[in-house]
Amino acid sequence: MPAVLVERDGEITTLTLNRPDALNALNADLVGELTTALDAVDQDPGCRIVILTGAGRAFCAGLDLNGYGDDDSAADRRGVIPMLERQQDIAGLARRLHGLRQPVIAAVNGPAAGGGLALVCASDIRIGSTSSVYAVGFIRAGFSACDIGVSWLLPRLVGTGRAHELMLTGRKFTAVEAERYGLLVDLAEPEELLERAHSTAHAILANPPLSVELTKVGMWAAVESDSFSATVEFENRQQMITAMTEDRGEATAAFLEKRAPKYRRR
């Protein structure tokens, strides 16, 4: 059984973490298959939106503490170098989600803890089931709470004060709390979650492809920049690039003619 299911619906690709019996916990198979799927999506010109969700009752319970699944692949998996390589592979998931040209919508269907919370944080838009629960988790397992990009992403989503509290305690928090803190942008009943994610995806698809891609790049660049002036200059150049595309003209024409636009990413 594949550890990650890939489903294409027009310009939307849904990636489903598929270890439901283990609450979709991260092991070598899931990390490897999700890495491959994200790399494939990044190179797919026909995919404009990615939805990330989990099979069964969980989104992702974090690292599989019952065993990562690569213990027999080398004589010594406990050495510093193999452990570092494993850590880099896992952390690479957050980097890939963050760096995809396509917007990523996390449809959080259940518990998201540790590495699962990191995947949520690394997504661009986060919609949670009303039954979902969250926890930084790493610190409760004896590790640092700073892992897989959470120490950078979470403070930017919920503020440094709340991030400190959640990371230092490792406590669980509800979907309602997650929305109030700013981690989630919306809540949906469990049976309506994927429909809500697709509705958001289609709202994005109504905009020109390059405009969407550059907006994601520009938003994250602004978050990472210390300079207001540099950010404005970056925006100026994005505006010049999009102004010269065919799709910009098509968007204006479709609006004036009250019809659906036909974008060509040109």
C-alpha positions as CSV (number, residue, x, y, z in Angstrom):
1,M,0.0,0.0,0.0
2,P,1.5,3.4,-1.0
3,A,2.3,5.7,1.9
4,V,1.2,8.7,-0.1
5,L,-1.8,8.8,-2.4
6,V,-1.6,11.2,-5.4
7,E,-4.9,12.3,-7.0
8,R,-5.2,14.8,-9.8
9,D,-8.5,16.7,-10.4
10,G,-7.9,19.2,-13.2
11,E,-5.3,21.7,-12.0
12,I,-5.5,20.5,-8.4
13,T,-3.3,17.7,-7.0
14,T,-4.3,16.2,-3.7
15,L,-1.6,14.4,-1.7
16,T,-3.0,12.1,1.0
17,L,-0.7,10.8,3.8
18,N,-1.7,7.1,3.8
19,R,-0.7,5.3,7.0
20,P,-4.0,5.5,8.7
21,D,-3.4,2.6,11.1
22,A,-0.3,4.5,12.4
23,L,-2.1,7.9,12.4
24,N,0.0,8.8,9.3
25,A,3.1,9.0,11.4
26,L,6.3,9.8,9.6
27,N,8.5,6.9,8.7
28,A,11.0,6.3,6.0
29,D,8.4,5.2,3.4
30,L,6.1,8.1,4.0
31,V,8.9,10.7,4.0
32,G,10.4,9.2,0.9
33,E,7.2,9.0,-1.0
34,L,6.0,12.5,0.0
35,T,9.4,13.9,-1.0
36,T,9.1,12.2,-4.4
37,A,5.5,13.5,-4.8
38,L,6.4,17.1,-3.9
39,D,9.3,17.0,-6.4
40,A,7.0,15.7,-9.1
41,V,4.4,18.3,-8.4
42,D,7.0,21.1,-8.5
43,Q,7.9,20.0,-12.1
44,D,4.3,19.5,-13.2
45,P,3.2,22.5,-15.4
46,G,-0.4,21.3,-15.3
47,C,-0.7,21.5,-11.5
48,R,-1.6,24.9,-10.0
49,I,-2.8,24.0,-6.5
50,V,-1.7,21.3,-4.0
51,I,-4.0,20.0,-1.2
52,L,-2.4,18.1,1.6
53,T,-4.5,15.9,3.9
54,G,-4.4,12.6,5.8
55,A,-6.2,9.3,5.4
56,G,-8.4,8.0,8.3
57,R,-8.9,9.9,11.5
58,A,-5.5,11.7,11.7
59,F,-3.6,14.2,9.6
60,C,-0.1,13.2,10.9
61,A,0.9,12.2,14.4
62,G,4.5,13.2,13.8
63,L,7.6,10.9,13.9
64,D,6.8,7.2,14.2
65,L,8.2,6.4,17.6
66,N,7.7,2.7,17.1
67,G,10.4,2.7,14.4
68,Y,11.4,4.8,11.4
69,G,11.7,1.8,9.2
70,D,15.2,2.3,7.9
71,D,17.0,0.4,10.7
72,D,17.9,-2.6,8.6
73,S,19.2,-0.6,5.6
74,A,22.6,0.0,7.1
75,A,24.8,-1.7,9.7
76,D,24.8,1.4,11.9
77,R,21.9,3.7,11.8
78,R,22.7,5.2,15.2
79,G,25.8,7.1,14.2
80,V,25.8,10.9,14.0
81,I,25.9,11.0,10.2
82,P,23.0,8.6,9.5
83,M,20.9,10.4,12.1
84,L,21.7,13.8,10.6
85,E,20.8,12.5,7.1
86,R,17.5,11.2,8.4
87,Q,16.8,14.5,10.1
88,Q,17.6,16.4,6.9
89,D,15.3,14.2,4.9
90,I,12.4,14.8,7.3
91,A,13.1,18.6,7.5
92,G,13.3,18.7,3.7
93,L,9.5,18.1,3.6
94,A,8.8,21.5,5.2
95,R,11.4,23.2,2.8
96,R,9.7,21.6,-0.2
97,L,6.2,22.7,0.8
98,H,7.4,26.2,1.6
99,G,9.3,26.4,-1.7
100,L,6.7,25.0,-4.1
101,R,5.6,27.4,-6.8
102,Q,2.1,26.2,-6.2
103,P,0.1,27.3,-3.2
104,V,-0.4,24.5,-0.7
105,I,-3.7,24.1,1.2
106,A,-3.5,21.9,4.3
107,A,-6.8,20.2,4.9
108,V,-6.2,19.1,8.5
109,N,-8.6,16.3,9.0
110,G,-7.5,15.2,12.5
111,P,-4.6,15.3,15.0
112,A,-1.5,17.1,13.7
113,A,1.5,16.8,16.1
114,G,5.2,17.2,15.9
115,G,6.2,16.8,12.3
116,G,2.5,16.8,11.4
117,L,2.2,20.3,12.8
118,A,5.3,21.3,10.9
119,L,3.6,20.2,7.6
120,V,0.6,22.3,8.5
121,C,2.8,25.3,9.3
122,A,4.7,25.0,6.1
123,S,1.5,25.1,4.0
124,D,0.3,28.4,2.7
125,I,-3.4,28.1,3.6
126,R,-4.5,26.0,6.6
127,I,-8.1,24.8,6.9
128,G,-8.9,22.5,9.9
129,S,-11.6,20.0,10.7
130,T,-13.6,20.9,13.8
131,S,-12.3,17.6,15.2
132,S,-8.6,18.3,14.6
133,V,-6.2,18.8,17.5
134,Y,-2.6,20.2,17.5
135,A,0.6,19.9,19.5
136,V,4.2,20.8,18.9
137,G,4.9,17.4,20.4
138,F,8.7,17.2,19.9
139,I,9.5,18.4,23.5
140,R,7.1,15.8,25.0
141,A,9.2,13.1,23.3
142,G,12.4,14.4,24.8
143,F,13.6,16.4,21.8
144,S,13.9,20.1,21.3
145,A,10.7,21.8,20.3
146,C,12.7,23.5,17.5
147,D,12.3,21.1,14.6
148,I,11.3,20.9,10.9
149,G,11.0,24.7,10.6
150,V,8.5,25.1,13.4
151,S,10.7,27.6,15.4
152,W,10.7,29.9,12.3
153,L,7.1,29.3,11.0
154,L,5.0,29.1,14.1
155,P,6.0,32.5,15.6
156,R,5.1,34.1,12.2
157,L,1.7,32.5,12.2
158,V,0.6,32.9,15.9
159,G,3.1,35.4,17.3
160,T,6.2,34.9,19.4
161,G,4.4,34.9,22.8
162,R,1.9,32.2,21.8
163,A,4.6,30.2,20.0
164,H,6.8,30.2,23.1
165,E,3.9,28.9,25.2
166,L,3.0,26.1,22.7
167,M,6.5,25.0,22.1
168,L,7.7,25.1,25.8
169,T,4.7,23.2,27.1
170,G,4.0,20.9,24.2
171,R,0.3,21.0,25.2
172,K,-2.5,20.0,22.9
173,F,-4.8,22.7,21.5
174,T,-8.1,22.5,19.8
175,A,-9.2,23.5,16.3
176,V,-11.1,26.4,17.8
177,E,-7.9,27.6,19.6
178,A,-5.9,27.1,16.4
179,E,-8.2,29.3,14.5
180,R,-8.2,31.9,17.3
181,Y,-4.4,31.9,17.4
182,G,-4.1,32.4,13.6
183,L,-2.7,29.0,12.8
184,L,-5.9,28.1,10.9
185,V,-7.7,30.4,8.5
186,D,-11.0,28.5,8.6
187,L,-12.8,25.6,10.2
188,A,-15.0,23.0,8.6
189,E,-17.1,20.1,9.7
190,P,-15.2,16.8,9.0
191,E,-17.5,15.8,6.1
192,E,-17.1,19.3,4.5
193,L,-13.4,19.7,4.9
194,L,-12.2,18.6,1.5
195,E,-15.1,20.5,-0.2
196,R,-14.0,23.6,1.6
197,A,-10.4,23.1,0.5
198,H,-11.5,22.6,-3.1
199,S,-13.6,25.7,-2.9
200,T,-10.6,27.7,-1.8
201,A,-8.5,26.1,-4.5
202,H,-11.0,27.1,-7.2
203,A,-11.1,30.7,-5.9
204,I,-7.3,30.8,-6.4
205,L,-7.6,29.2,-9.9
206,A,-9.7,32.1,-11.0
207,N,-6.6,34.2,-11.0
208,P,-3.7,34.1,-13.5
209,P,-1.2,31.3,-12.9
210,L,1.9,33.5,-12.9
211,S,0.3,36.1,-10.7
212,V,-0.5,33.4,-8.2
213,E,3.0,32.0,-8.3
214,L,4.7,35.4,-7.9
215,T,2.3,36.4,-5.1
216,K,3.3,33.3,-3.1
217,V,7.0,34.1,-3.8
218,G,6.5,37.8,-2.9
219,M,4.5,37.1,0.3
220,W,7.2,34.8,1.7
221,A,10.0,37.1,0.5
222,A,8.3,40.0,2.4
223,V,8.0,37.9,5.5
224,E,11.7,37.0,5.4
225,S,12.8,40.6,4.5
226,D,13.9,43.1,7.1
227,S,13.5,46.0,4.7
228,F,10.3,47.8,3.8
229,S,12.0,49.6,1.0
230,A,13.5,46.4,-0.5
231,T,10.1,44.8,-0.3
232,V,8.4,47.6,-2.2
233,E,11.1,47.5,-4.9
234,F,10.5,43.7,-5.2
235,E,6.8,44.3,-5.5
236,N,7.4,47.0,-8.2
237,R,9.3,44.4,-10.3
238,Q,6.6,41.8,-9.8
239,Q,4.0,44.3,-11.1
240,M,6.1,45.1,-14.2
241,I,6.5,41.4,-14.9
242,T,2.8,40.5,-14.6
243,A,1.7,43.7,-16.4
244,M,3.5,42.4,-19.5
245,T,1.9,39.0,-19.6
246,E,-0.9,37.9,-21.9
247,D,-2.9,36.6,-19.0
248,R,-3.0,40.1,-17.4
249,G,-4.8,41.3,-20.5
250,E,-7.1,38.3,-20.5
251,A,-8.0,38.8,-16.8
252,T,-9.0,42.4,-17.6
253,A,-11.0,41.5,-20.7
254,A,-12.8,38.6,-18.9
255,F,-13.8,41.0,-16.1
256,L,-15.1,43.6,-18.5
257,E,-16.9,41.1,-20.6
258,K,-18.3,39.3,-17.6
259,R,-17.0,35.8,-18.7
260,A,-14.7,33.2,-17.3
261,P,-11.0,33.9,-18.1
262,K,-8.9,31.5,-20.2
263,Y,-5.4,31.6,-18.9
264,R,-2.3,30.3,-20.8
265,R,0.5,31.2,-18.4
266,R,2.0,33.6,-20.9
